[in-house]
Amino acid sequence: MTLILDMLTSAAILFIVATGLLTIFGVLKIINFAHGAWLTVGAYCAVATAHMGLNPWLALPLAFAAGAVLGLLTERFIVRPLYSRPLDAILATWGLGIVIGQLITLWFGRDVQFTANLIPGTVDLLGTTYSAYRLFALVAAIALGLGFSYLMEGTRLGLSARAVIMNETLARALGLDTAKIRTVTFMIGTGLAGLAGVLLTPLTSTDPTMGVAWLVGSFMLVMVAGQSFGALALACLLLGGAQVIVSTYVSPILGGITVAVLAAIILRISPKGFSRA
């Protein structure tokens, strides 16, 4: 039972981390390589909240707001001029991520930081004692998935974003403000990255380079998922579950590269990944 819960919660954590990246890729067709930096910014929002003695839950809206504001500035001044040059946009966001990491190092130093667990302790579930926070992460991932389903299917923004995804030229001809849709989408994606950073802090140490490892896994999952949040959930469940199995029965070191290796194999077999259907 513990193994199954580990697989489910690990998949949930991967989904939370990768959602912001997929949000931007789905509409803007750009991989935001500063995603790891936004995760780190969110994590340090939790650190700053703890240092100020505030309620640790306040770090969640603070991180989302910080990520969204930084995303607004990034989209307006860095990414927007590069929409027609996606390779340059990737390089620009990669460089931005490095700059943000260095600024965080200057402000907080290189020391590893730790924050209080948002939900400490364990709970008994079907005769198994398990981390309450990891179960919360599972619930949060489900809520996030349902929230995005509603956003894309039941709101004007979602319908407009879907129109841009399908045919941006036609959407513009129909009177949609595609520039505004792109900006709002980028802000949501970077805000979610900051939020994910806070949710990661109880599970890992916080340092200026923590986002790099998560960026690699998120990138591979998004490549497998394409533009579908359903495909992303499936990829996280299968690849995240495989990571737990390898880490448990073979080696934690090999487990750490399982997602990247399996994603590469899937893309070699099916270049469109799980979105092929």
Residue frames as qw, qx, qy, qz and C-alpha x, y, z in Angstrom:
[[0.000, 0.884, 0.467, 0.000, 0.00, 0.00, 0.00],
 [0.320, -0.770, 0.101, 0.543, 2.84, 2.38, 0.80],
 [0.397, -0.097, 0.598, 0.690, 4.37, 1.79, -2.64],
 [0.182, 0.632, 0.662, 0.359, 1.07, 2.58, -4.36],
 [0.163, -0.930, -0.260, 0.203, 0.67, 5.77, -2.33],
 [0.411, -0.548, 0.322, 0.654, 4.26, 6.76, -3.14],
 [0.351, 0.205, 0.667, 0.625, 3.55, 6.26, -6.85],
 [0.047, 0.800, 0.564, 0.198, 0.35, 8.30, -6.74],
 [0.268, -0.903, -0.104, 0.318, 1.77, 11.15, -4.69],
 [0.454, -0.354, 0.430, 0.696, 4.98, 11.31, -6.73],
 [0.272, 0.443, 0.653, 0.550, 2.88, 11.54, -9.90],
 [0.101, -0.900, -0.423, 0.015, 0.84, 14.29, -8.25],
 [0.386, -0.733, 0.117, 0.548, 3.94, 16.28, -7.38],
 [0.399, -0.045, 0.578, 0.711, 5.28, 15.96, -10.93],
 [0.145, 0.675, 0.636, 0.346, 1.92, 17.11, -12.29],
 [0.212, -0.913, -0.235, 0.257, 1.89, 20.18, -10.06],
 [0.415, -0.548, 0.323, 0.651, 5.42, 21.10, -11.13],
 [0.331, 0.061, 0.675, 0.656, 4.84, 20.56, -14.86],
 [0.210, 0.741, 0.635, -0.064, 1.41, 22.22, -15.14],
 [0.013, -0.865, 0.005, 0.502, 2.77, 25.76, -15.42],
 [0.229, -0.392, 0.659, 0.600, 5.22, 24.73, -18.13],
 [0.257, 0.333, 0.854, 0.305, 2.49, 23.00, -20.14],
 [0.139, 0.819, 0.443, -0.337, 0.16, 26.00, -19.77],
 [0.009, 0.766, -0.277, -0.580, 2.66, 28.25, -21.54],
 [0.208, -0.210, 0.825, 0.481, 3.68, 25.66, -24.12],
 [0.331, 0.468, 0.819, 0.004, 0.08, 24.81, -25.02],
 [0.243, 0.891, 0.326, -0.201, -0.85, 28.37, -26.02],
 [0.011, 0.900, -0.286, -0.329, 2.42, 30.11, -26.80],
 [0.922, 0.363, -0.068, 0.121, 4.22, 27.11, -28.38],
 [0.261, 0.722, -0.490, 0.412, 7.31, 28.11, -26.39],
 [0.796, -0.296, -0.452, 0.273, 9.16, 26.08, -23.78],
 [0.195, -0.908, 0.148, -0.339, 9.81, 28.43, -20.87],
 [0.778, 0.117, -0.474, 0.396, 13.29, 27.42, -19.72],
 [0.023, -0.436, 0.429, -0.791, 13.04, 29.89, -16.85],
 [0.739, -0.404, -0.377, -0.386, 10.45, 27.53, -15.33],
 [0.749, -0.179, -0.491, 0.407, 12.98, 26.19, -12.84],
 [0.219, 0.189, -0.260, 0.921, 13.80, 29.74, -11.77],
 [0.471, -0.415, -0.134, -0.767, 10.13, 30.51, -11.10],
 [0.819, -0.322, -0.475, -0.008, 9.95, 27.35, -8.99],
 [0.582, -0.028, -0.412, 0.700, 12.92, 28.60, -7.01],
 [0.096, -0.343, 0.062, -0.932, 11.36, 32.04, -6.58],
 [0.689, -0.435, -0.306, -0.493, 8.25, 30.38, -5.17],
 [0.799, -0.222, -0.474, 0.295, 10.31, 28.27, -2.79],
 [0.385, 0.062, -0.317, 0.865, 12.12, 31.35, -1.50],
 [0.376, -0.478, -0.138, -0.782, 8.77, 33.07, -0.98],
 [0.818, -0.429, -0.374, -0.089, 8.14, 30.28, 1.54],
 [0.666, -0.052, -0.347, 0.658, 11.57, 30.91, 3.07],
 [0.064, 0.331, -0.082, 0.938, 10.94, 34.66, 3.32],
 [0.594, -0.515, -0.276, -0.553, 7.51, 34.05, 4.86],
 [0.827, -0.336, -0.400, 0.209, 9.08, 31.80, 7.48],
 [0.497, 0.097, -0.261, 0.822, 11.81, 34.34, 8.25],
 [0.165, -0.389, -0.009, -0.906, 9.18, 37.03, 8.82],
 [0.102, 0.065, 0.827, -0.550, 7.26, 34.76, 11.19],
 [0.555, 0.120, -0.100, -0.817, 4.10, 34.80, 9.07],
 [0.822, 0.100, 0.474, -0.301, 1.62, 31.99, 8.58],
 [0.339, -0.270, 0.764, 0.478, 3.34, 29.57, 6.15],
 [0.447, 0.533, 0.714, 0.083, 0.13, 29.27, 4.11],
 [0.171, 0.895, 0.063, -0.407, 0.52, 32.91, 3.11],
 [0.282, -0.456, 0.640, 0.550, 3.46, 31.82, 0.97],
 [0.460, 0.351, 0.784, 0.225, 1.04, 30.22, -1.52],
 [0.301, 0.887, 0.351, 0.003, -0.74, 33.41, -2.72],
 [0.189, -0.859, 0.283, 0.384, 2.50, 35.38, -2.34],
 [0.449, -0.248, 0.725, 0.460, 4.38, 32.97, -4.61],
 [0.447, 0.560, 0.664, 0.216, 1.60, 32.90, -7.20],
 [0.119, 0.969, 0.156, -0.151, 1.47, 36.71, -7.27],
 [0.299, -0.715, 0.463, 0.431, 5.26, 37.02, -7.48],
 [0.496, 0.019, 0.765, 0.411, 5.42, 34.49, -10.29],
 [0.371, 0.738, 0.555, 0.100, 2.57, 36.17, -12.18],
 [0.005, 0.963, -0.042, -0.265, 4.10, 39.66, -11.91],
 [0.345, -0.539, 0.624, 0.448, 7.53, 38.43, -12.98],
 [0.505, 0.283, 0.765, 0.282, 5.85, 36.50, -15.79],
 [0.282, 0.896, 0.325, -0.109, 4.11, 39.67, -16.96],
 [0.091, -0.870, 0.336, 0.348, 7.42, 41.52, -17.16],
 [0.464, -0.256, 0.765, 0.365, 9.13, 38.57, -18.85],
 [0.502, 0.518, 0.675, 0.157, 6.43, 38.14, -21.47],
 [0.214, 0.946, 0.181, -0.165, 6.27, 41.85, -22.22],
 [0.005, -0.907, 0.366, 0.207, 9.95, 42.64, -22.49],
 [0.284, -0.463, 0.811, 0.216, 11.69, 39.35, -23.33],
 [0.462, 0.162, 0.868, 0.083, 9.37, 36.74, -24.82],
 [0.471, 0.720, 0.368, -0.352, 6.91, 38.84, -26.86],
 [0.281, 0.774, -0.379, -0.422, 9.49, 40.04, -29.41],
 [0.047, -0.415, 0.890, 0.183, 10.60, 36.42, -29.90],
 [0.741, 0.189, 0.495, -0.412, 7.32, 34.62, -30.65],
 [0.775, 0.589, -0.117, -0.198, 8.33, 34.18, -34.28],
 [0.445, 0.571, -0.658, 0.209, 11.78, 32.92, -33.18],
 [0.855, -0.457, -0.094, -0.226, 11.06, 30.07, -30.72],
 [0.844, 0.049, -0.281, 0.454, 14.68, 28.94, -30.53],
 [0.215, 0.459, -0.243, 0.827, 15.78, 32.43, -29.51],
 [0.572, -0.569, -0.010, -0.591, 12.93, 32.51, -26.96],
 [0.932, -0.260, -0.237, 0.089, 14.21, 29.26, -25.43],
 [0.641, 0.196, -0.272, 0.690, 17.73, 30.65, -25.18],
 [0.086, -0.565, 0.105, -0.814, 16.45, 33.93, -23.73],
 [0.737, -0.537, -0.056, -0.406, 14.39, 32.20, -21.02],
 [0.899, -0.089, -0.275, 0.329, 17.31, 29.89, -20.24],
 [0.406, 0.346, -0.243, 0.810, 19.56, 32.91, -19.75],
 [0.387, -0.593, 0.015, -0.706, 16.88, 34.61, -17.66],
 [0.885, -0.393, -0.234, -0.086, 16.74, 31.55, -15.42],
 [0.736, 0.067, -0.292, 0.607, 20.48, 31.77, -14.83],
 [0.073, 0.484, -0.137, 0.861, 20.23, 35.47, -13.97],
 [0.637, -0.561, -0.103, -0.519, 17.38, 34.86, -11.52],
 [0.905, -0.234, -0.296, 0.198, 19.36, 32.08, -9.85],
 [0.537, 0.209, -0.261, 0.774, 22.33, 34.41, -9.38],
 [0.213, -0.546, 0.039, -0.809, 20.12, 37.17, -7.96],
 [0.814, -0.483, -0.203, -0.251, 18.63, 34.72, -5.47],
 [0.821, -0.053, -0.305, 0.480, 22.15, 33.66, -4.48],
 [0.243, 0.402, -0.187, 0.862, 23.16, 37.30, -3.91],
 [0.452, -0.537, -0.018, -0.712, 20.10, 37.91, -1.74],
 [0.866, -0.404, 0.025, -0.292, 19.83, 34.66, 0.24],
 [0.243, -0.620, 0.746, 0.012, 23.28, 33.13, -0.17],
 [0.537, 0.264, -0.752, -0.278, 24.14, 29.60, -1.23],
 [0.184, -0.145, 0.862, -0.449, 23.19, 27.94, 2.06],
 [0.300, -0.297, -0.852, -0.310, 20.47, 25.33, 1.98],
 [0.344, -0.182, 0.272, -0.880, 17.22, 26.58, 3.51],
 [0.184, -0.274, -0.944, -0.001, 14.45, 24.61, 5.18],
 [0.378, -0.264, -0.015, -0.887, 10.85, 25.56, 5.89],
 [0.428, -0.014, 0.742, -0.516, 8.15, 24.20, 8.15],
 [0.027, 0.219, 0.921, 0.322, 5.86, 21.51, 6.79],
 [0.364, -0.205, -0.177, -0.891, 2.49, 22.97, 5.83],
 [0.848, -0.271, -0.095, -0.446, 0.74, 19.85, 7.13],
 [0.031, 0.505, -0.833, 0.223, 2.99, 17.96, 9.58],
 [0.588, -0.132, 0.680, -0.417, 2.45, 14.45, 10.83],
 [0.115, 0.059, -0.924, -0.360, 0.97, 11.29, 9.42],
 [0.697, 0.002, 0.127, -0.706, -2.46, 9.78, 8.94],
 [0.422, -0.047, 0.905, -0.020, -3.71, 6.20, 8.96],
 [0.591, 0.398, -0.233, -0.662, -5.03, 5.18, 5.58],
 [0.909, 0.154, -0.293, -0.252, -6.27, 1.64, 4.99],
 [0.920, -0.363, 0.015, 0.146, -4.04, 0.36, 7.76],
 [0.708, 0.250, -0.021, 0.661, -0.98, 2.27, 6.50],
 [0.286, -0.818, -0.125, 0.482, 0.64, 5.21, 8.25],
 [0.570, 0.437, 0.329, 0.613, 1.46, 7.78, 5.61],
 [0.256, -0.139, -0.066, 0.954, 2.62, 11.38, 5.30],
 [0.194, 0.739, 0.538, -0.356, -0.29, 13.80, 5.62],
 [0.075, 0.707, -0.207, -0.672, 1.46, 16.34, 3.41],
 [0.072, -0.172, 0.824, 0.534, 2.03, 13.94, 0.52],
 [0.155, 0.514, 0.843, 0.005, -1.67, 13.06, 0.62],
 [0.106, 0.799, 0.219, -0.550, -2.43, 16.78, 0.55],
 [0.036, -0.477, 0.556, 0.680, -0.22, 17.07, -2.55],
 [0.142, 0.203, 0.918, 0.309, -2.33, 14.35, -4.21],
 [0.122, 0.739, 0.617, -0.241, -5.54, 16.23, -3.43],
 [0.009, -0.739, 0.104, 0.665, -3.96, 19.49, -4.63],
 [0.111, -0.216, 0.746, 0.620, -3.00, 17.90, -7.97],
 [0.130, 0.469, 0.862, 0.142, -6.53, 16.58, -8.49],
 [0.046, 0.819, 0.375, -0.431, -7.98, 20.00, -7.63],
 [0.085, -0.584, 0.378, 0.714, -5.53, 21.65, -10.03],
 [0.140, 0.051, 0.857, 0.493, -6.49, 19.27, -12.84],
 [0.086, 0.661, 0.745, -0.035, -10.21, 19.84, -12.29],
 [0.045, -0.786, -0.132, 0.602, -9.64, 23.58, -12.05],
 [0.076, -0.401, 0.557, 0.723, -7.86, 23.65, -15.38],
 [0.143, 0.324, 0.884, 0.304, -10.54, 21.53, -16.99],
 [0.055, 0.804, 0.535, -0.255, -13.10, 24.10, -15.90],
 [0.115, -0.691, 0.164, 0.695, -10.88, 26.99, -16.97],
 [0.104, -0.208, 0.717, 0.657, -10.41, 25.57, -20.47],
 [0.008, -0.352, -0.881, -0.317, -13.96, 24.32, -20.97],
 [0.157, -0.731, -0.660, 0.069, -16.17, 26.67, -18.97],
 [0.191, -0.758, -0.108, 0.614, -14.67, 30.15, -19.11],
 [0.486, 0.868, 0.038, -0.092, -14.26, 32.78, -21.81],
 [0.107, -0.789, 0.584, 0.155, -10.50, 32.83, -21.26],
 [0.585, -0.158, 0.790, 0.094, -10.32, 29.08, -21.76],
 [0.663, 0.589, 0.462, -0.007, -12.38, 29.18, -24.92],
 [0.279, 0.933, -0.195, -0.115, -10.24, 32.03, -26.27],
 [0.310, -0.619, 0.707, 0.145, -7.05, 30.15, -25.40],
 [0.679, 0.135, 0.717, 0.080, -8.33, 27.05, -27.19],
 [0.559, 0.803, 0.198, -0.062, -9.09, 29.18, -30.24],
 [0.049, 0.877, -0.461, -0.126, -5.53, 30.52, -30.21],
 [0.537, -0.327, 0.771, 0.102, -4.17, 26.98, -29.86],
 [0.692, 0.387, 0.608, 0.039, -6.19, 25.71, -32.84],
 [0.489, 0.532, 0.347, 0.598, -5.70, 28.66, -35.20],
 [0.296, -0.534, -0.224, 0.760, -4.29, 31.94, -33.95],
 [0.071, -0.007, 0.405, 0.912, -4.69, 33.73, -37.29],
 [0.274, -0.490, -0.693, -0.453, -8.39, 32.87, -37.44],
 [0.408, -0.623, -0.551, 0.377, -8.83, 33.80, -33.77],
 [0.230, -0.349, 0.000, 0.909, -7.30, 37.22, -34.46],
 [0.083, -0.180, -0.562, -0.803, -9.55, 37.66, -37.48],
 [0.367, -0.578, -0.708, -0.172, -12.58, 36.94, -35.30],
 [0.182, -0.811, -0.009, -0.556, -11.64, 39.83, -33.05],
 [0.822, -0.508, -0.184, 0.181, -9.88, 38.05, -30.18],
 [0.025, -0.916, 0.375, -0.138, -7.07, 39.98, -28.49],
 [0.944, 0.076, -0.273, 0.167, -4.47, 37.27, -28.94],
 [0.342, 0.521, -0.451, 0.639, -1.70, 39.41, -27.42],
 [0.470, -0.488, 0.336, -0.654, -3.69, 39.75, -24.20],
 [0.967, -0.123, -0.064, -0.216, -4.47, 36.04, -24.18],
 [0.761, 0.326, -0.405, 0.388, -0.78, 35.25, -24.54],
 [0.043, 0.543, -0.452, 0.706, 0.13, 37.61, -21.69],
 [0.698, -0.386, 0.229, -0.558, -2.50, 36.24, -19.31],
 [0.978, 0.046, -0.200, -0.031, -1.53, 32.67, -20.18],
 [0.570, 0.416, -0.476, 0.524, 2.13, 33.37, -19.50],
 [0.241, -0.516, 0.408, -0.714, 1.23, 34.99, -16.16],
 [0.885, -0.247, 0.066, -0.388, -0.86, 31.97, -15.14],
 [0.908, 0.208, -0.320, 0.175, 1.94, 29.59, -16.12],
 [0.376, 0.436, -0.497, 0.649, 4.64, 31.43, -14.18],
 [0.487, -0.471, 0.282, -0.679, 2.28, 31.95, -11.24],
 [0.965, -0.135, -0.084, -0.208, 1.65, 28.21, -11.11],
 [0.728, 0.328, -0.442, 0.408, 5.39, 27.60, -11.19],
 [0.025, -0.497, 0.465, -0.732, 5.82, 29.84, -8.15],
 [0.768, -0.318, 0.128, -0.541, 2.97, 28.03, -6.41],
 [0.953, 0.082, -0.288, 0.041, 4.60, 24.68, -7.16],
 [0.416, 0.479, -0.522, 0.570, 7.83, 25.95, -5.61],
 [0.412, -0.449, 0.413, -0.677, 6.08, 26.55, -2.29],
 [0.928, -0.114, 0.026, -0.354, 4.45, 23.12, -2.40],
 [0.821, 0.314, -0.425, 0.215, 7.86, 21.52, -2.98],
 [0.033, 0.687, -0.502, 0.524, 9.57, 23.06, 0.05],
 [0.718, -0.433, 0.403, -0.367, 8.30, 20.51, 2.61],
 [0.983, 0.140, 0.118, -0.014, 9.60, 17.70, 0.41],
 [0.782, 0.311, -0.039, 0.538, 13.06, 18.97, -0.48],
 [0.431, -0.533, -0.094, 0.722, 15.70, 21.43, 0.64],
 [0.323, 0.920, 0.220, 0.010, 15.65, 24.93, -0.86],
 [0.505, -0.446, 0.283, 0.683, 18.71, 26.33, -2.61],
 [0.237, 0.657, -0.161, -0.697, 19.31, 28.65, -5.60],
 [0.222, 0.332, -0.775, -0.490, 19.75, 25.75, -8.04],
 [0.437, 0.100, 0.833, -0.325, 16.87, 23.54, -6.88],
 [0.624, 0.534, 0.182, -0.540, 14.76, 24.35, -9.93],
 [0.246, 0.544, -0.685, -0.417, 17.19, 22.90, -12.47],
 [0.110, -0.052, 0.993, 0.000, 16.48, 19.24, -11.68],
 [0.399, 0.486, 0.657, -0.416, 12.74, 19.83, -11.69],
 [0.375, 0.649, -0.208, -0.628, 12.98, 21.70, -14.99],
 [0.109, 0.326, -0.874, -0.343, 14.49, 18.68, -16.74],
 [0.170, 0.230, 0.948, -0.140, 11.76, 16.32, -15.57],
 [0.353, 0.628, 0.388, -0.575, 9.01, 18.82, -16.35],
 [0.265, 0.578, -0.459, -0.620, 10.39, 19.46, -19.82],
 [0.059, 0.127, -0.959, -0.247, 10.42, 15.76, -20.67],
 [0.223, 0.407, 0.826, -0.320, 6.90, 15.25, -19.33],
 [0.352, 0.667, 0.116, -0.646, 5.58, 18.18, -21.37],
 [0.204, 0.437, -0.694, -0.534, 7.24, 16.83, -24.51],
 [0.029, 0.107, 0.993, 0.048, 5.48, 13.51, -23.95],
 [0.202, 0.544, 0.676, -0.454, 2.14, 15.14, -23.13],
 [0.233, 0.445, 0.516, 0.693, 2.08, 17.64, -26.01],
 [0.148, -0.306, 0.006, -0.940, -0.72, 20.16, -25.36],
 [0.658, -0.407, -0.499, -0.391, -3.04, 17.95, -23.31],
 [0.320, -0.534, 0.537, -0.569, -3.44, 18.16, -19.53],
 [0.942, -0.099, 0.135, -0.291, -5.00, 14.70, -19.60],
 [0.852, 0.375, -0.287, 0.227, -1.92, 13.35, -21.38],
 [0.118, 0.634, -0.524, 0.556, 0.26, 15.16, -18.83],
 [0.680, -0.404, 0.383, -0.477, -1.59, 13.46, -15.97],
 [0.992, 0.114, -0.010, -0.062, -1.13, 10.09, -17.67],
 [0.616, 0.557, -0.399, 0.388, 2.58, 10.74, -18.30],
 [0.185, -0.613, 0.519, -0.566, 3.11, 11.77, -14.68],
 [0.855, -0.252, 0.266, -0.367, 1.31, 8.68, -13.42],
 [0.967, 0.229, -0.075, 0.086, 3.22, 6.22, -15.63],
 [0.561, 0.551, -0.361, 0.502, 6.66, 7.81, -15.55],
 [0.276, -0.631, 0.420, -0.591, 6.41, 8.99, -11.95],
 [0.916, -0.251, 0.171, -0.261, 5.28, 5.52, -10.89],
 [0.894, 0.307, -0.200, 0.258, 8.19, 3.96, -12.75],
 [0.201, 0.679, -0.424, 0.565, 10.55, 6.37, -10.99],
 [0.605, -0.525, 0.372, -0.470, 9.29, 5.25, -7.59],
 [0.997, -0.012, 0.051, -0.062, 9.63, 1.57, -8.51],
 [0.718, 0.482, -0.291, 0.410, 13.19, 1.99, -9.79],
 [0.050, -0.680, 0.425, -0.596, 14.18, 4.07, -6.77],
 [0.753, -0.419, 0.297, -0.412, 12.69, 1.52, -4.37],
 [0.971, -0.034, 0.237, -0.020, 13.89, -1.72, -5.89],
 [0.797, 0.436, -0.031, 0.417, 16.97, -0.79, -7.92],
 [0.522, -0.122, -0.161, 0.829, 18.70, 2.47, -7.01],
 [0.006, 0.851, 0.334, -0.405, 17.61, 5.99, -6.01],
 [0.172, -0.524, 0.400, 0.732, 20.29, 7.35, -8.35],
 [0.102, 0.129, 0.819, 0.550, 18.84, 5.49, -11.32],
 [0.037, 0.687, 0.712, -0.144, 15.37, 6.47, -10.13],
 [0.075, -0.710, -0.075, 0.697, 16.34, 10.11, -10.47],
 [0.070, 0.388, -0.545, -0.739, 16.88, 9.73, -14.23],
 [0.333, 0.272, 0.902, 0.033, 13.99, 7.35, -14.91],
 [0.355, 0.757, 0.380, -0.395, 11.55, 10.04, -16.07],
 [0.163, 0.749, -0.382, -0.517, 14.02, 11.52, -18.55],
 [0.149, -0.257, 0.904, 0.307, 15.09, 8.14, -19.93],
 [0.341, 0.405, 0.846, -0.069, 11.56, 6.76, -20.34],
 [0.321, 0.799, 0.190, -0.472, 10.36, 10.02, -21.89],
 [0.071, 0.614, -0.597, -0.512, 13.19, 9.87, -24.42],
 [0.218, 0.009, 0.958, 0.187, 12.24, 6.28, -25.31],
 [0.355, 0.616, 0.646, -0.278, 8.56, 7.19, -25.70],
 [0.260, 0.817, -0.078, -0.509, 9.41, 10.13, -27.96],
 [0.077, -0.418, 0.793, 0.437, 11.72, 7.92, -30.01],
 [0.244, 0.250, 0.933, 0.087, 8.89, 5.46, -30.60],
 [0.113, 0.779, 0.595, 0.161, 6.14, 8.07, -30.94],
 [0.349, 0.199, -0.031, 0.915, 7.43, 11.59, -31.68],
 [0.301, -0.531, -0.190, -0.769, 4.07, 13.09, -30.65],
 [0.062, -0.179, 0.759, -0.623, 4.11, 11.27, -27.35],
 [0.141, 0.343, 0.878, -0.302, 0.79, 10.54, -25.66],
 [0.328, 0.553, 0.164, -0.748, -0.98, 13.26, -27.65],
 [0.034, -0.162, 0.793, 0.587, -0.74, 11.24, -30.84],
 [0.079, 0.452, 0.887, 0.056, -4.26, 9.98, -30.49]]
